[in-house]
C-alpha cells in the first residue's frame, strides 16, 4: 500500500509517496480502507515538528488526520463497528496516516457514515467538527439564546462552529476575509465583519462566547469582547495559556479531542443537513503532495482540500 510520509521533521519538500505495510488492528482498533482524506493545517504543523514532544522521533512518519472509508478489519474489543461499515473520523494523532490507502485507528475515533452523506463530504468533518464541538459544547457549555462570536468564521473550524452554534440555538456573529463574508451570511452569521477593515476590540456588542478559530486574536481583545461570565475559546494553546486558564475561568484553551459521542452527534447533524463543509478541490493520492504544499503556502481553493484514494 501507499501513503504520504516523511523521514525527518521539516518543510513540504520532505513529503514522499511511498510504500508501507499496514499493521493489524490491536485492542479497540480498526483498520480502514480509506476512500477520501481531507487536509488540515495540523498536518503540516505536525510534519514541521511543532508537536514533536507528542509525536516523537520515530521515522518514517505518516501524514493526515481526517478520513472516510470502509472498515477492513477490527481488533479485539471492538463493538461499535464491523467489517464493511462505511465510516468517517480521524487517525490517531501520534501515528496519523489518513493520507494513504489504508490506516489503523481507534474505534472511538470513528463513526458510521450516514447513507445520505457522501464519502468526500464525510472526510471533511473530523477535525473541524470535533474541534468546534470541543469548544462550544465541552468547554463553553453553549446554550440556546446565547450569542457567539466566531473569529475566522469562513475557515473549516469556523464554519463548523457557526453551524453547531446555530444548531444549538445560539445567535452567531463573526469575522473573516471579504471573500468569505457572503458564505458566512448564508450559514447564518447575523453580523459579519471583514477582519482586515475592522478593529474587533472596538465592537460595542458583547458576547457569551468568543471562539478564535483563526488562532490570531490577542487575549486582551477576546476578553474585552466578553459579557460577564463569558468565555474565550483559544485554538492556539501554549503552556503559558494552560497555566493561566487554571486561574482565569474566562480562558479555555482548545485541543481537538475525538470521542464517540461527538462523532455520532456530528454524523446526525450531517445526516439532517445541519453540518456540511464545502469541498474546494479533489485530487488523487499522486497529487496530494502538490496540493498540501500549495495550501501550506497560502493558496485558497474555496473549501477543503480532499484526496481520493481510488
C-alpha positions in Angstrom: 0.0 0.0 0.0 1.0 3.6 -0.4 0.8 6.7 1.8 2.3 10.2 2.2 5.2 10.1 4.7 8.4 11.8 5.7 11.7 10.8 7.2 12.5 13.8 9.3 10.7 16.9 10.5 10.8 19.9 8.2 9.3 21.6 5.2 7.0 20.4 2.3 9.9 19.2 0.3 10.3 16.2 2.7 7.0 14.6 1.8 7.1 11.4 -0.2 4.5 9.0 -1.6 6.0 5.6 -0.5 5.0 2.0 0.1 4.3 0.9 3.6 3.0 -2.2 5.3 -0.3 -1.8 7.2 -0.2 -3.3 10.7 -3.1 -5.4 12.2 -5.5 -3.5 14.5 -4.9 -4.1 18.2 -7.4 -4.0 21.1 -10.1 -1.3 20.4 -8.6 -0.5 17.0 -10.0 -0.6 13.5 -8.3 -0.9 10.0 -9.9 1.3 7.4 -9.6 1.2 3.7 -9.5 4.9 3.0 -11.8 6.4 0.3 -11.0 10.1 0.9 -8.8 12.1 3.2 -9.2 15.8 3.9 -6.2 18.1 4.5 -5.9 20.3 7.6 -3.2 22.8 8.8 -2.4 20.4 11.6 -1.0 18.0 9.0 1.9 20.3 8.1 2.3 21.6 11.6 3.0 18.1 12.8 5.3 17.4 9.8 7.2 20.7 10.7 8.0 19.3 14.2 5.7 21.7 16.2 4.2 18.7 18.0 7.3 16.5 18.3 7.0 16.5 22.1 4.0 14.3 21.5 4.7 12.6 18.1 8.3 11.7 19.0 11.3 11.0 16.7 10.5 7.6 15.1 10.5 7.7 11.3 9.2 7.4 8.7 6.1 9.2 9.9 2.8 9.2 8.1 0.6 12.3 7.3 -3.1 13.0 7.5 -5.8 13.0 10.2 -9.2 13.2 8.6 -10.7 10.4 6.5 -13.7 8.4 5.3 -13.7 4.8 4.1 -14.7 1.3 4.8 -13.8 -1.0 7.8 -11.4 -3.7 6.6 -10.7 -5.4 9.9 -11.4 -4.9 13.6 -9.3 -5.7 16.7 -10.3 -7.3 20.0 -13.0 -5.5 21.9 -14.4 -3.5 19.0 -18.2 -3.4 19.4 -19.5 -0.3 17.6 -18.2 -1.1 14.1 -18.0 -4.2 11.9 -16.1 -5.1 8.7 -17.8 -3.5 5.8 -19.2 -0.5 7.7 -18.8 2.9 6.0 -17.1 5.2 8.4 -15.6 8.7 8.9 -13.4 10.3 11.5 -9.8 10.7 12.5 -6.5 8.8 12.5 -4.6 8.6 15.8 -2.7 11.8 16.4 0.7 10.3 17.1 0.6 7.9 14.2 -1.5 9.9 11.7 -1.8 8.1 8.3 -5.1 9.2 6.8 -3.3 10.4 3.6 -2.8 6.8 2.5 -4.7 3.9 1.1 -5.4 2.4 4.5 -4.9 3.2 8.1 -5.3 1.7 11.6 -7.1 4.0 14.1 -9.0 3.8 17.3 -12.7 2.7 17.2 -13.6 5.7 19.3 -12.1 8.0 16.6 -14.7 6.8 14.0 -18.4 6.9 13.4 -20.7 5.2 10.9 -21.1 7.4 7.8 -24.8 8.2 7.2 -26.0 6.9 3.8 -27.2 10.5 2.9 -23.6 11.9 3.3 -21.1 11.3 0.5 -17.7 9.9 1.4 -15.9 13.0 0.2 -18.1 15.3 2.4 -17.8 12.9 5.4 -14.0 13.1 5.1 -14.1 16.8 5.8 -16.0 16.6 9.1 -13.5 15.1 11.6 -11.0 17.7 12.8 -13.2 20.8 12.2 -16.4 19.3 13.7 -14.7 17.8 16.7 -12.7 20.9 17.4 -15.8 23.1 17.1 -17.8 20.7 19.4 -14.9 20.5 22.0 -15.0 24.3 22.3 -18.7 25.2 22.1 -20.2 22.2 23.9 -17.5 20.7 26.2 -15.8 24.0 27.3 -18.3 26.8 26.8 -21.5 24.7 27.6 -23.2 26.8 25.0 -27.0 27.2 25.5 -29.8 28.3 23.3 -30.3 32.1 23.2 -26.6 32.9 23.9 -24.5 35.0 21.5 -21.3 33.6 19.9 -18.6 35.5 18.1 -16.5 33.3 15.7 -13.2 34.8 14.6 -12.4 33.1 11.3 -15.9 32.1 10.6 -15.1 31.2 6.9 -12.5 28.7 7.8 -13.2 25.0 8.3 -13.3 25.0 12.1 -15.1 28.4 11.9 -17.8 27.1 9.6 -18.3 24.1 11.7 -18.5 26.3 14.8 -21.1 28.5 13.1 -23.3 25.6 12.1 -23.0 23.8 15.5 -23.8 27.1 17.4 -26.8 27.7 15.2 -27.9 24.1 15.7 -27.8 24.6 19.5 -30.0 27.7 19.2 -27.3 30.4 19.6 -27.0 33.6 17.7 -23.8 34.0 15.8 -21.6 36.9 14.7 -18.2 36.6 13.3 -15.2 37.9 11.3 -13.5 36.6 8.2 -11.9 37.8 4.9 -14.0 39.7 2.4 -14.2 36.7 0.1 -15.9 34.6 2.8 -18.5 37.1 4.1 -21.3 36.0 1.8 -21.0 32.3 2.6 -20.9 33.3 6.3 -24.2 35.1 5.9 -25.7 32.1 4.1 -24.7 29.9 7.1 -26.5 32.2 9.4 -23.8 34.6 10.7 -26.0 37.6 11.6 -23.2 40.2 11.7 -20.1 39.6 9.6 -17.0 41.8 9.8 -14.0 42.0 7.5 -11.1 41.3 9.8 -8.9 43.5 7.6 -11.1 46.5 8.0 -12.5 46.1 11.5 -10.9 46.7 14.9 -12.7 44.0 16.8 -11.6 45.5 20.1 -13.9 48.4 19.3 -17.1 46.5 18.7 -19.9 47.7 21.0 -21.6 44.2 21.2 -20.5 41.8 24.0 -20.7 38.0 23.7 -21.2 35.0 25.8 -18.6 33.0 23.8 -15.8 34.3 21.6 -14.2 31.4 19.6 -10.9 32.3 17.9 -10.9 29.6 15.3 -8.4 31.6 13.2 -5.9 31.4 16.2 -5.0 35.1 15.6 -6.8 37.1 18.3 -4.9 38.6 21.2 -6.2 37.5 24.6 -6.9 41.2 25.5 -9.1 41.6 22.5 -11.0 38.4 23.2 -11.5 39.1 26.9 -12.7 42.6 26.0 -15.5 41.2 23.8 -17.0 39.1 26.6 -20.1 39.6 28.6 -19.8 39.0 32.3 -19.4 35.2 32.8 -18.3 34.8 29.1 -15.5 32.5 27.9 -12.8 32.9 25.3 -12.1 29.7 23.3 -8.4 29.8 22.2 -7.3 27.5 19.4 -3.7 28.5 19.8 -2.9 26.9 23.2 0.6 27.3 24.8 1.9 26.0 28.1 1.5 29.6 29.5 -2.1 29.7 28.4 -2.9 26.4 30.1 -1.4 27.7 33.3 -3.3 31.0 33.1 -6.5 29.1 32.4 -6.2 27.4 35.8 -6.7 30.8 37.4 -8.8 32.6 34.9 -12.2 31.0 34.1 -12.6 33.2 31.0 -9.8 31.4 29.1 -10.4 27.9 27.6 -7.6 26.6 25.5 -8.9 24.0 23.0 -7.2 20.8 21.7 -9.3 18.7 19.4 -10.2 15.5 21.2 -12.4 13.0 19.4 -15.0 10.9 21.3 -17.7 8.5 20.1 -20.5 10.7 21.3 -19.1 13.7 19.5 -18.7 11.8 16.2 -22.1 10.3 16.5 -23.6 13.8 17.0 -21.7 15.1 14.0 -23.0 12.2 11.9 -26.6 13.0 13.0 -26.1 16.7 12.2 -24.6 15.9 8.7 -27.4 13.4 8.0 -30.0 16.1 8.9 -28.2 18.7 6.6 -27.2 20.8 9.6 -23.4 20.4 9.2 -21.5 20.4 5.9 -18.2 21.8 4.9 -17.5 22.8 1.3 -15.1 20.7 -0.8 -12.8 23.0 -2.7 -10.8 20.6 -4.8 -10.3 16.8 -5.0 -7.0 15.3 -6.3 -5.7 11.7 -6.5 -3.2 10.5 -4.0 -0.5 11.1 -6.6 -1.4 14.8 -6.5 -1.6 15.1 -2.7 1.9 16.4 -2.1 1.4 19.2 -4.6 -1.9 20.3 -3.0 -0.6 20.1 0.5 2.3 22.3 -0.4 0.0 24.8 -2.1 -2.3 25.0 0.8 0.6 25.4 3.2 1.9 28.3 1.1 -1.5 30.0 1.4 -3.3 29.0 -1.7 -7.1 29.3 -1.3 -9.4 26.9 -3.0 -12.8 27.9 -1.7 -13.2 24.9 0.6 -11.5 21.8 1.9 -8.6 20.1 0.0 -9.6 16.5 -0.4 -7.5 13.5 -1.6 -9.1 10.5 -3.3 -7.5 7.1 -2.9 -9.5 5.4 -5.8 
